[in-house]
Amino acid sequence: MLNRNLQVPEWDQPELDFIAAAEQQILTYRQGEMSLQAWIDWLRQALWWYALNIVEVQFGGPSAMGTMLAQQWYASNVNYLNRWAAQLQAQPQPVNLSGVLWRVQLYASAGNALQQRAMVRSYGLPELPFYPAYLTRCRMRCKCKWDIRVVPGGYDCYWQLGPAEHCPTCLARYRAARPLQVRGGLIVNAQQYNDPSLYA
């Protein structure tokens, strides 16, 4: 069972750990103590452990549902990583890693979508119609969240805007989910969330 008394900093710890570890590995590469291929292989593995850490925090430990969600998220993001790695390997060596940390931080930000999806499922809710970064104009930079409140008979789910500029997709979701209601395990008036403005 998920510990509902977890503090936000603990929920954010996987992202902080991932960025700190990546920064250390970038330094190792710059010092000539690691090849580019070894660094890429490390990042692939770190991305998987990052996903597992996110879902284990949300579910309060290992779980079949959490592992499935982590696998889905990883499969999507490692494809982006592989394409980026091919671009890096095509550059003259050693690669200038001045923009690499920015890219790593982008992958770290993408973990917000997995965190939110895992949180939703840890409540026993059905799949919600949308999540941060999925089909939004802001994509992996999205810092919006679901604010889920237990009410008699079910849950009220509010789309909470992140502390940043907001894309039109996220603003439309904010207006639509005020709240999104779940009753008896089903989304009330689910058809209203087929509005094209909610998806980029």
Beta strands, then each sheet from edge to edge (+ up, - down):
strand 1: 145-151
strand 2: 154-160
strand 3: 180-183
strand 4: 186-187
sheet 1: 1+ 2- 3+ 4-
end
